[in-house]
Amino acid sequence: MIKIDRTKVAKPLALDKKVKGKTETEKAIEYYTDPAFNGETNFKFKVYSDPEVKETLIKLFKGKCAYCESTFLHVYSGDVEHFRPKGEIEEATPDKKPGYYWLAADWDNLLLSCRNCNQKLSHSVYGIGTKKTMGKMNQFPLSDVTKYVRTHDNVNGIADEESYRLLINPCIDNPEDHLEYGEEGVIRPKKDEGGNESLMAKKSIDVYVLQRMYLVQSREKKLIEMQAQIQRVKEATENYNDIIGSPDTTKKFYFERILKRELERLKKFLNPEEEYVGMARQVVGEFLRINFGIAI
Protein backbone atom coordinates (compact mmCIF):
# COMPACT_ATOMS: atom_id res chain seq x y z
CA MET A 1 0.00 0.00 0.00
CA ILE A 2 1.30 3.47 -0.87
CA LYS A 3 0.15 7.06 -0.32
CA ILE A 4 -2.12 8.34 -3.09
CA ASP A 5 -2.67 12.01 -3.86
CA ARG A 6 -6.33 12.51 -4.78
CA THR A 7 -5.61 15.96 -6.21
CA LYS A 8 -3.87 14.33 -9.18
CA VAL A 9 -7.25 13.75 -10.86
CA ALA A 10 -10.43 15.81 -11.04
CA LYS A 11 -13.53 14.72 -9.18
CA PRO A 12 -15.97 12.94 -11.54
CA LEU A 13 -18.82 15.22 -12.57
CA ALA A 14 -21.22 12.26 -12.33
CA LEU A 15 -21.10 12.41 -8.53
CA ASP A 16 -22.86 15.78 -8.48
CA LYS A 17 -25.53 15.07 -11.07
CA LYS A 18 -29.07 16.07 -10.10
CA VAL A 19 -32.21 14.12 -10.91
CA LYS A 20 -35.46 16.05 -10.57
CA GLY A 21 -33.60 18.83 -8.84
CA LYS A 22 -31.87 16.72 -6.21
CA THR A 23 -28.59 14.90 -5.93
CA GLU A 24 -28.55 11.26 -4.87
CA THR A 25 -27.03 12.29 -1.55
CA GLU A 26 -29.93 14.63 -0.85
CA LYS A 27 -32.38 11.84 -1.66
CA ALA A 28 -30.51 9.39 0.59
CA ILE A 29 -30.60 11.85 3.47
CA GLU A 30 -34.36 12.25 3.02
CA TYR A 31 -34.76 8.46 2.92
CA TYR A 32 -32.82 7.76 6.11
CA THR A 33 -34.27 10.68 8.06
CA ASP A 34 -37.85 9.83 7.16
CA PRO A 35 -39.73 8.84 10.35
CA ALA A 36 -41.10 5.87 8.39
CA PHE A 37 -37.60 4.38 7.91
CA ASN A 38 -37.56 1.04 9.75
CA GLY A 39 -33.92 0.11 9.33
CA GLU A 40 -34.71 -3.03 7.35
CA THR A 41 -34.22 -1.85 3.77
CA ASN A 42 -31.41 0.15 2.21
CA PHE A 43 -31.54 3.07 -0.17
CA LYS A 44 -30.67 2.08 -3.75
CA PHE A 45 -27.40 3.89 -4.42
CA LYS A 46 -26.48 4.17 -8.10
CA VAL A 47 -24.30 7.22 -8.73
CA TYR A 48 -21.06 5.63 -7.54
CA SER A 49 -21.56 2.95 -10.25
CA ASP A 50 -21.37 5.52 -13.06
CA PRO A 51 -18.60 4.47 -15.53
CA GLU A 52 -16.92 7.86 -15.15
CA VAL A 53 -16.33 7.19 -11.46
CA LYS A 54 -14.54 3.90 -12.01
CA GLU A 55 -12.53 5.27 -14.94
CA THR A 56 -11.32 8.14 -12.78
CA LEU A 57 -10.43 5.79 -9.92
CA ILE A 58 -8.50 3.57 -12.31
CA LYS A 59 -6.51 6.60 -13.40
CA LEU A 60 -5.94 7.75 -9.81
CA PHE A 61 -4.75 4.36 -8.56
CA LYS A 62 -2.81 3.49 -11.74
CA GLY A 63 -5.01 0.43 -12.31
CA LYS A 64 -3.99 -1.10 -8.99
CA CYS A 65 -5.94 -2.03 -5.88
CA ALA A 66 -5.79 0.78 -3.32
CA TYR A 67 -5.13 -1.75 -0.57
CA CYS A 68 -2.95 -4.59 -1.85
CA GLU A 69 -1.35 -2.80 -4.86
CA SER A 70 -2.08 -5.71 -7.20
CA THR A 71 -2.97 -5.12 -10.85
CA PHE A 72 -6.16 -6.93 -11.83
CA LEU A 73 -7.92 -5.14 -14.68
CA HIS A 74 -6.90 -7.85 -17.15
CA VAL A 75 -9.10 -10.34 -15.28
CA TYR A 76 -11.59 -8.23 -13.28
CA SER A 77 -13.14 -4.79 -13.75
CA GLY A 78 -12.61 -3.80 -10.12
CA ASP A 79 -14.83 -2.58 -7.29
CA VAL A 80 -15.69 1.01 -6.50
CA GLU A 81 -15.05 0.63 -2.80
CA HIS A 82 -16.59 2.78 -0.07
CA PHE A 83 -13.94 3.31 2.59
CA ARG A 84 -16.67 4.14 5.07
CA PRO A 85 -19.43 1.61 4.16
CA LYS A 86 -22.65 3.09 2.82
CA GLY A 87 -25.22 0.45 3.84
CA GLU A 88 -24.21 -0.72 7.30
CA ILE A 89 -21.31 -0.83 9.72
CA GLU A 90 -20.44 -4.37 10.74
CA GLU A 91 -18.93 -3.46 14.11
CA ALA A 92 -21.59 -0.93 15.17
CA THR A 93 -23.96 -1.75 18.01
CA PRO A 94 -26.81 -2.10 18.59
CA ASP A 95 -27.83 -1.04 15.06
CA LYS A 96 -25.59 -1.83 12.12
CA LYS A 97 -27.81 0.09 9.68
CA PRO A 98 -27.60 2.58 8.21
CA GLY A 99 -23.99 3.08 7.25
CA TYR A 100 -22.44 6.35 6.11
CA TYR A 101 -25.31 6.98 3.68
CA TRP A 102 -24.34 10.62 3.11
CA LEU A 103 -20.88 9.54 1.87
CA ALA A 104 -22.04 7.03 -0.77
CA ALA A 105 -21.31 9.54 -3.54
CA ASP A 106 -18.56 11.43 -1.73
CA TRP A 107 -15.43 11.42 -3.88
CA ASP A 108 -13.11 11.31 -0.87
CA ASN A 109 -14.81 8.11 0.33
CA LEU A 110 -14.33 6.16 -2.90
CA LEU A 111 -11.35 3.95 -3.76
CA LEU A 112 -10.51 1.29 -6.34
CA SER A 113 -10.28 -2.21 -4.94
CA CYS A 114 -9.79 -5.76 -6.16
CA ARG A 115 -12.49 -8.23 -5.15
CA ASN A 116 -10.13 -10.14 -2.85
CA CYS A 117 -9.59 -7.12 -0.61
CA ASN A 118 -13.14 -5.80 -0.78
CA GLN A 119 -15.49 -8.80 -0.86
CA LYS A 120 -16.09 -11.56 1.66
CA LEU A 121 -14.33 -14.59 0.16
CA SER A 122 -12.67 -17.77 1.37
CA HIS A 123 -8.90 -17.34 1.67
CA SER A 124 -5.90 -19.38 2.68
CA VAL A 125 -3.93 -17.04 4.93
CA TYR A 126 -0.16 -17.16 5.41
CA GLY A 127 0.68 -18.87 8.69
CA ILE A 128 -2.86 -20.25 9.15
CA GLY A 129 -3.64 -23.79 8.06
CA THR A 130 -7.39 -23.52 7.52
CA LYS A 131 -9.29 -21.29 5.11
CA LYS A 132 -11.17 -18.28 6.44
CA THR A 133 -13.91 -16.10 4.97
CA MET A 134 -12.41 -12.63 4.95
CA GLY A 135 -12.61 -9.28 3.16
CA LYS A 136 -13.51 -5.69 4.01
CA MET A 137 -17.13 -5.32 2.82
CA ASN A 138 -18.95 -3.44 5.64
CA GLN A 139 -16.14 -3.54 8.16
CA PHE A 140 -15.02 -0.22 9.60
CA PRO A 141 -13.46 -0.76 13.03
CA LEU A 142 -12.88 2.04 15.53
CA SER A 143 -10.85 1.77 18.70
CA ASP A 144 -13.98 2.93 20.58
CA VAL A 145 -17.30 1.60 19.24
CA THR A 146 -19.19 4.43 20.94
CA LYS A 147 -17.59 7.01 18.65
CA TYR A 148 -19.26 6.15 15.34
CA VAL A 149 -20.79 9.13 13.55
CA ARG A 150 -24.17 7.83 12.45
CA THR A 151 -25.89 10.89 10.98
CA HIS A 152 -25.17 13.33 8.18
CA ASP A 153 -25.80 16.39 10.35
CA ASN A 154 -23.13 15.75 12.97
CA VAL A 155 -21.63 19.18 13.75
CA ASN A 156 -18.04 18.20 12.99
CA GLY A 157 -18.86 15.52 10.44
CA ILE A 158 -16.68 12.42 10.45
CA ALA A 159 -13.85 14.39 12.05
CA ASP A 160 -15.24 13.35 15.42
CA GLU A 161 -14.34 9.70 14.81
CA GLU A 162 -11.12 10.11 12.83
CA SER A 163 -8.82 9.77 15.83
CA TYR A 164 -10.45 6.38 16.56
CA ARG A 165 -10.19 5.03 12.99
CA LEU A 166 -8.25 1.75 12.75
CA LEU A 167 -8.09 1.25 8.98
CA ILE A 168 -5.35 2.80 6.89
CA ASN A 169 -6.69 5.08 4.17
CA PRO A 170 -3.99 5.42 1.48
CA CYS A 171 -5.42 8.80 0.45
CA ILE A 172 -5.05 10.21 3.97
CA ASP A 173 -2.36 8.21 5.76
CA ASN A 174 1.10 7.26 4.62
CA PRO A 175 0.94 3.43 4.71
CA GLU A 176 4.73 3.25 4.82
CA ASP A 177 4.60 4.72 8.34
CA HIS A 178 2.65 1.65 9.43
CA LEU A 179 3.65 -1.29 7.21
CA GLU A 180 6.87 -3.12 6.45
CA TYR A 181 7.84 -6.21 4.50
CA GLY A 182 9.80 -9.27 5.51
CA GLU A 183 11.14 -12.30 3.72
CA GLU A 184 8.87 -14.38 1.47
CA GLY A 185 6.72 -11.34 0.69
CA VAL A 186 5.22 -11.22 4.18
CA ILE A 187 3.69 -7.89 5.25
CA ARG A 188 3.74 -6.88 8.90
CA PRO A 189 3.11 -3.92 11.21
CA LYS A 190 5.94 -1.53 11.86
CA LYS A 191 7.05 -1.03 15.44
CA ASP A 192 7.54 2.33 17.11
CA GLU A 193 10.55 3.28 19.23
CA GLY A 194 8.96 1.57 22.19
CA GLY A 195 8.61 -1.71 20.28
CA ASN A 196 4.85 -1.44 19.90
CA GLU A 197 3.30 -2.60 16.64
CA SER A 198 1.12 -0.21 14.66
CA LEU A 199 -2.47 -1.01 15.61
CA MET A 200 -3.72 0.48 12.33
CA ALA A 201 -1.39 -1.83 10.44
CA LYS A 202 -2.54 -4.92 12.34
CA LYS A 203 -6.19 -4.18 11.77
CA SER A 204 -5.70 -3.20 8.10
CA ILE A 205 -3.72 -6.36 7.33
CA ASP A 206 -6.57 -8.40 8.78
CA VAL A 207 -9.52 -6.51 7.25
CA TYR A 208 -7.99 -6.15 3.76
CA VAL A 209 -6.62 -9.72 3.96
CA LEU A 210 -3.14 -8.52 2.99
CA GLN A 211 -1.63 -11.79 4.23
CA ARG A 212 -3.66 -14.05 1.93
CA MET A 213 -1.49 -16.80 0.54
CA TYR A 214 -1.64 -16.01 -3.17
CA LEU A 215 -0.91 -12.34 -2.49
CA VAL A 216 2.09 -13.21 -0.33
CA GLN A 217 3.36 -15.49 -3.10
CA SER A 218 2.93 -12.71 -5.67
CA ARG A 219 4.87 -10.26 -3.51
CA GLU A 220 7.56 -12.88 -2.94
CA LYS A 221 7.96 -13.29 -6.70
CA LYS A 222 8.40 -9.52 -7.08
CA LEU A 223 10.80 -9.49 -4.14
CA ILE A 224 12.97 -12.15 -5.80
CA GLU A 225 13.05 -10.06 -8.98
CA MET A 226 14.15 -7.01 -6.97
CA GLN A 227 16.86 -8.93 -5.16
CA ALA A 228 18.15 -10.38 -8.45
CA GLN A 229 18.38 -6.90 -9.94
CA ILE A 230 20.11 -5.56 -6.85
CA GLN A 231 22.71 -8.30 -7.31
CA ARG A 232 23.22 -7.22 -10.93
CA VAL A 233 23.78 -3.66 -9.78
CA LYS A 234 26.30 -4.84 -7.19
CA GLU A 235 28.22 -6.80 -9.82
CA ALA A 236 28.13 -3.89 -12.26
CA THR A 237 29.40 -1.59 -9.50
CA GLU A 238 32.29 -3.93 -8.69
CA ASN A 239 33.27 -4.16 -12.35
CA TYR A 240 33.16 -0.38 -12.72
CA ASN A 241 35.19 0.19 -9.53
CA ASP A 242 37.82 -2.33 -10.69
CA ILE A 243 38.39 -0.42 -13.92
CA ILE A 244 38.01 3.14 -12.62
CA GLY A 245 41.75 3.69 -12.27
CA SER A 246 42.57 2.15 -15.64
CA PRO A 247 43.89 4.30 -18.51
CA ASP A 248 41.60 2.33 -20.83
CA THR A 249 38.81 4.88 -21.36
CA THR A 250 36.90 2.51 -23.63
CA LYS A 251 36.52 -0.06 -20.88
CA LYS A 252 35.57 2.62 -18.35
CA PHE A 253 32.85 3.89 -20.65
CA TYR A 254 31.67 0.34 -21.28
CA PHE A 255 31.34 -0.60 -17.58
CA GLU A 256 29.88 2.79 -16.67
CA ARG A 257 27.18 2.30 -19.28
CA ILE A 258 26.39 -1.17 -17.90
CA LEU A 259 26.11 0.22 -14.37
CA LYS A 260 23.74 2.99 -15.48
CA ARG A 261 21.62 0.49 -17.36
CA GLU A 262 21.31 -1.85 -14.39
CA LEU A 263 20.50 1.04 -12.07
CA GLU A 264 17.71 2.22 -14.36
CA ARG A 265 16.29 -1.30 -14.43
CA LEU A 266 16.36 -1.36 -10.64
CA LYS A 267 14.63 2.02 -10.37
CA LYS A 268 11.74 0.75 -12.50
CA PHE A 269 10.46 -1.20 -9.50
CA LEU A 270 9.71 2.20 -7.96
CA ASN A 271 7.47 3.42 -10.78
CA PRO A 272 3.95 4.16 -9.46
CA GLU A 273 2.43 1.87 -12.12
CA GLU A 274 4.35 -1.13 -10.79
CA GLU A 275 2.89 -3.60 -8.32
CA TYR A 276 3.98 -3.51 -4.66
CA VAL A 277 5.77 -0.16 -4.76
CA GLY A 278 5.47 0.00 -0.98
CA MET A 279 7.72 -3.04 -0.73
CA ALA A 280 10.02 -1.71 -3.46
CA ARG A 281 10.54 1.54 -1.58
CA GLN A 282 11.64 -0.43 1.44
CA VAL A 283 13.91 -2.89 -0.37
CA VAL A 284 15.15 -1.02 -3.43
CA GLY A 285 14.89 2.44 -1.87
CA GLU A 286 17.01 1.45 1.09
CA PHE A 287 19.65 -0.11 -1.18
CA LEU A 288 19.87 2.99 -3.38
CA ARG A 289 20.05 5.30 -0.37
CA ILE A 290 22.83 3.40 1.38
CA ASN A 291 24.94 2.54 -1.67
CA PHE A 292 24.37 5.48 -4.01
CA GLY A 293 23.03 8.26 -1.81
CA ILE A 294 19.84 8.32 -3.88
CA ALA A 295 16.83 9.46 -1.86
CA ILE A 296 13.48 7.96 -2.93
Disulfide bonds with the S-S distance in Angstrom:
none
